[in-house]
Amino acid sequence: MTSTASRPAETDDTWLPEPPVLHSPWHTPRRAALMEQARRFAMDEVLPVANELDPQKGEIPQHLLERLGELGWFGVTVPAADGGLGLGVFEYCMVSEELARAWMSVASILARSQGMGTAVADPDRRRELLRRSAGGSWIGAVALSEPEAGSDLANVQTRAVRDGDEWVVTGHKRWCGNAKAADFIQVLVRVADPQPGESRSRGLRNLLLVKERGSFPPGLSGYAIDKVGYHGFLTWDLTFDGVRIPAADLIVGPGEGGGSDSSGDSGAGFREAQAFLNTARVHTAARAVGLARAAVEDCVLYLQERAQFGHPIGDFQALRFTLADMAAQVEQARAFYRQVAHLLDEGVPCERAAAMVKLQATEMAVRVTNQAMQLHGGNGYTTERQVERHWRDARLTTIFEGTSEIQKRIISNTMLPRSPLG
C-alpha cells in the first residue's frame, strides 16, 4: 500500500508524495533494490531529459540508451547465461512503471529488446543476438499493423515470396515505432494464402529485417507519423517495395527447424504475435500505472502550491476527495498488474487476465490524468506542467497493444459462447 504524503523535514511545510513500496507477497530484497535503483534513475536522469525534449518532440538521446544498457534493463527477462538479468515479467513491469513515471517512451524502448528479434534457427547466432539484446546493441522495431490490419492481424496482406535463398517483401506497414533508429525490424508477413475452411491466420510468419541504425535498406521507405504524444522515438508508416531478407532470417517457434520453407505452416507468425501481445499488454498496464501515478504525485504538490480564497486549494474537501479517488484507482491497477505479471512468470495461461489488466489500467490512466489536468486548472492546459504530457501519453495506452474494445472482445469471448445464429 502507499501512503499519500510525508513531511520531509520539520522546517518544510510541503508534504511530498511518497512513492509505492513492495510488500508481501511480492517483496524480495533484490526486487526492492531494483525498484529503488529504477526510481532514482527515472527521477534523476530521465525526468529532466523528458521535460526538455518532449516539448520539442525530441528522441531519446544516445546517452540514456547507453545508461539503460549499462544497468542491464534491455535484458531484464533475458537469461543470465545469455547476458541478461534472468528476471521475470514482474521485474520488467516494475522497472517500467518507474521509468514511465518520468517518461513513458523510456519505459517503452525496453520492449524493443528483452530478447526480441533473436528467435532464429541457428543456436549460435541466437545466443549472440540474445547477448546483444541484453546489452542494448540489438534494439528493434515490430511491424505488425497495416492500414487495413490493426486490430484484425489475421488480415495482414504484406507479402513475402521466396526467391532462391531470400524472401522478397512487398507491402505497407503502419505504426512501427522506432523503425529507423532500430537495429532490426521484425515484420509480420503473409507467405501463403489460407485455403477454404482454414483459419485466416494461416500462412503468416515473422521475418527479421536486419538494418543499420538511422537508415532504411534498399526497397524500404517511409515517413514519420506526427503524433499527439508518445514522443521520445518516431513512429513510422513504411512501404516495402521488394525488400530482400535472407531465408535464414525467419523467426522460428519452439521445436521448429530452419524453417526455410514455411508455406505449410498453420499460422506460426500469428501465434507468435499473440504470445508477444500478452506480455506487452501487462507491460502497457504497468506503464499506464506509472503515468497515472505521476499525475497523482504532481497533484499532491500542486494542491499545496496553488492558493485561492486565502487557502491552498488542497484545503478544499472536494479536491482532497478527488485526489483520494485518483490514488485508490492507481493502487488497484498496480495490484492487478503485479498479480498478472506473477502468473505469467509462473507459466499460467493469462490471455484473459492480460486483456483485463490492460483494459482496466489504461482506462484508469486516462481518467486519472484527465482529472489531474482539471485539478491543475488552466495551468494544466499548458506545456509548463508535466501533467499534460502524462495525459497525452495515457490516452495512447487505450489504443496500442490492442484497443480497449479488442480487450473487451477477448474477455467476453472467454466467458460467453456465441449462439449458432451469430
N, C-alpha and C positions, 0 to 999 in steps of 0.2 A: 504494500500500500504506500501511498505518497501523501505526506502532509503538505499543506498548501504553501506554507511560508515559514521562515525562521528569521530571528533578528541576528544579523551578522556581528553586531557589536553594540555595546551599550551607548556609544556616542552617535550611533546612526539610527535614525528613526525609520528608515526604509526597510520593509520586510522583503527579503529576497525569495524568489521561488526556489523550492527545494526539489531537485530532480528525483526520478524514481530510483529505488533500490531493489536489489534482488532479495527475496525472502524464500523460505522453504515452500515448496519442494524444489525450486529452481536454483537455489543458491549453491555455488561451489566457490572456493577461494579463487580458482582460475577464472571463472566467469566474472566474478566481482572485479578482479583486477583488470580483465579485458574491458569491461564496461567502463570503468573509471578511466582507463587509457584512451578509449574511444571518445569519451566525453571531453577530456582535456584537449585532445587533438581537434575535435569538432569546434569547440568554443574558442580556442586559442589560435588555430591555424586556418580552419575552414571558414568560419563566420566572417572574419574581416575580408577575406577574398570574395566571398559571396556578396557582401554589402558593396564592395567596389565594382565587381564585374557583372553581376546580374542586371543592374540597371542599364548596362551597356550591351546586354545580350552577349557577353563575352564567354569564351570557352574556358573550361578548367585548365589552369596553367600546368605546364610540364612539371614544375617543382612539386605540386600537390600530388600528381600521379606518381612521381618518384617516391614521395613520402609514403603513400599508400602501399607501394611495393616493398619499401623497407620494413613497414610494420607487418607485412605478410597478409594483408587483408584481401588481396586479389586471390588468395588461396585459402581462405578460411575453411572451405569444405573439401579442399584437395588433400589426399592422404599425406601424412608426414613423410612416408617413404618416397613420395614424389615431389617433395619440397614444400608442401603446404603445411597448414597448422593442424590438419587432421581433426577438425572440429565439425560440428553439425549445422543443420539449418537453424537451430535455436541461436547459436552464437552468431551466425551470419545475419540473422534478423536483428539480434540485439545490437550489434555494431551498426547496422544500417539505420536503426531508429536514432541512434546518437548522431550519426552523420546527417540524416535528413532533418534533424532539429536545427542544423546550421544551414545546409544547402542540399535539397533533395537530389540534385544532379550528382553530387559526390557519392551519395548512397547508391545511386543508380549505376554509376560506372563500375561498381564492384560486380554487378551481374554480368558484365561483358567479359568476365574471366571465370573464376570458380570451376575451371576445367572445361568450359565451353569451347567447342571447336577442337577437341582433342581426340574424339572417339573415332580414330582412323583404324584401319585393319592392321597395319604394321605395328607390332607391340613396341619396338624400339623407338619408332617415331612418336608413338603415343606417349611414352614416358618423357621424351624430350619436350613435347608440347605441353605436357602437364607441368613440368618444371618451369617452363617459360610462362605458363598461365599463372602459376602461383607467385612468380616473381614480378609480374606486371609487364612482361615484354611480349605477351600474347593476349592482347585485348581486342575484342571483336565487336561485331555487329550481327544482328539477326534480321534477315529479310524474309518475313512471313507474309505480311499483309500485301494486298494488291488493291487497286481501285474498286474491284468487284469481289474481293475476297478478304474481308476483315474478320468479322465475327464468324463467317462461314469459310473456314480454312479449307474445307474439302473442295471448295470451288477454285482452288489455285489453278491458274492457267499458264504460268510461266513454264516454258517447255525446255527440257534438256534432251538432246538427241545424241546418241553415240556416233562418233566419227573416229574410228581407229582406237587409239589409246586416250581419247579425250571426250569430254562432254561439251556440246555446243549449246549454250543457254541463250534463249531469246524470250523476252517478256518485260513486264512492267511491275515494279515493286514500290510500295509506298510506306511511309512511317518507319524508315530504317534509321534508327538513332545511332550516331557515331560512325556512320558508314565510311566517310572519307578519312577520318583520323584513325581508323581501325587497322589492325594487322591482318585481319581476315573478315570475310562476311560469310555467315552460314545461311545458305539460300534454300528455301523450300521450293522444289520444282516438281513438275509432272514428267515422269519418264515413260508412262504408259497410260492409256485410257481404260477406265473400268468397262467391263463387259456387262451386257444386260443382266440385271439381278445382283450385280456385285456392288459393294459399298463405293460411294463416290470418292472415298479417300484412297482407293486402290491406285497404285502407281505413283504415289507421292514419295519423294526421297529428299534428304538434305545433302547438299553439296557444299564443299569447303572451298571458297574462293580466297586463295592466299594473295595478298597485295602489299604494297608499300604504304606506310603511314603517310597521309597527306596527299594521296593521289589515287586515281582510278586506273585500272588496267585497260588495255585496248578493248573496245566494244562496250564499255560501261560508261555511262554519263548520267548526270542528274543535277538537281538543284536543291538547295536548302529551303525547307518549308519555313515560312515566317510564323512562328508560334506566339501565342499569347504569353506563355510562361515556359517553364521547364528549360531554362537557359543553362548554359554550362557546357553543353555539347550540341551539335547541329543534328537535326533530323532531316532525312533525305527522301526525295522522290527519285527513284532510279529507273533507268531504261537499260535493259540488257539487249545488245544487238550483236549476237554471235560471239559472246564471251566464251573463251575456251578454258576449261577446267580439266586437269589431268584425271583420268579414270580412277586413280588411287585416292583422290581427294573426295571420297564418299564417306559420309558419316554412317557408321555401322552400329547396329544394336547388339545386345548380348547374344553370343552364340553365332553371330554371322561371321562369314569368312571375308574374303577380299571384296566381295560384292561388285566385281567388275561388270557383271550383267545382272541387274536387279529388276528387270522389267516384269518378272513374275511375282515380285513382292506384293503382299496384300495391304500395303499402306504403312510401311515402317516409318516413313517421314512424318506422317500424320500422328502416329503414336508417340514418336519422339517429341514432336511439338507439344502434344498434350501433357506428357510427363514433365517437360520443361515448364509448362504453364502452371502446374500445381505448386511447385516451389516458388515460381515467380509471383503467384497470387498471394502467398503468405508473406513474401518479401515486400510486395506492394502494401499489404496491410501494415507491416512494420514501418515502412516509410510514411504512410498516412498518419500513423500514431505520432511519429516524430514531428510532422508538420503541425498537427493539432496541439501537441504538447508545446511547441514553440509559441503558438498563438496564445495559449493559456499563460505561459510564463511571461510573455510580453505584456499581457493584460494585468497580471499581478503587479508589475512595475508601473504601468501607465495609470492604473486606477489610483495609485498613491501620488503620482506626479501631477495629474491634471486636477485643478481646483475649480469649482463652480459654487456660487451661492455661499462663499466663505468656507467651504469644506473640500477636502479631496473627494473626488466623485466615488471613490471606493467606500465612503461612509454611507452611501445610499443603498438601502436594503435591496432594491430591485436589481442593482448592478452586482451586488455581492451574491445574490441568489443565482443570477445568470452565470457568474463565474463558477459557482459551485456545481451547477448543472454541466457546464463545459468540462470541468475537471473530472467529474464522475464518468462522463462518456469516454474520455481518454483512458481512464483506468480500466474500464470494462473492455475496451478494444485491445488494450495491451495484454490483459489476462487471456483473452481469446487467442490472439496470435501466438503467444507463448505456448499455449496448450497444443495448438495445431502444429507448430514447429516441432514440438517434442514428439508428437505422434508420427510425423514424417521421419524423424530420426530413428524412431522405433520400427520403421518399416510398415506402419499401419496404412492401408489404403485410405486416402484422405481427399478424394475428389470433391465430395460434397462439403466437407468441413473447410477445405481451402476456398471453395466458392463462397461459403457463408462468411468466413472471416474477411475475405476480400470485399464482399458486399457491405458488411456492417462497418468495417474500419474506414473504408473510403467515403461512404456516405456520411459517417460521423465527422470525418475530417472536413468535408465541405460545410457541414452545419457549424462546426466549432470555429473554423477560420472565418466564416461569414459573420458569426456573432462577434468574433474578436474585432473585426473591422467596425461593426456597429458600436462596440464599446469604445473604440478609439475615435468615434465621431468623424468629423471632417479630416482630422489628422490621419485616419486610417485609409482615406481615399487619396493619399499622396504617396509618392515614392520615397518620401523622407523616412518612412517607417517600414520595418521589416514585415509587418503583418500583411501588407498587400501581396508580398511575394509568397508567403505561406498560403494565402487564399488562391492565388493563380495556380500554384503547383498542386494544391489539394484538388482543385477542380479536375485536373487531368487524371488523377488516380481512379476516378469512377469510370474512366474510358479505356485506358490502356490495360493490357493483360486480360482483356475481356470486359466489356461494358457491364454495368450493374444489371442490365436486362439479361445478358448472357449468363451471369451468375445465378439469377433467379430461375432461368431455364434449367441450368444444371441441377440446382437444388430441387426444383419441382419434379424434374424427370426421375429423380431417385426416390421420390416419395409417392408419386401418383402415376399409375399406368394410364396410357391413352386408350380411349374406347375404340372399338373397331370402326366407328363412324369417323374418327379423326384421321 
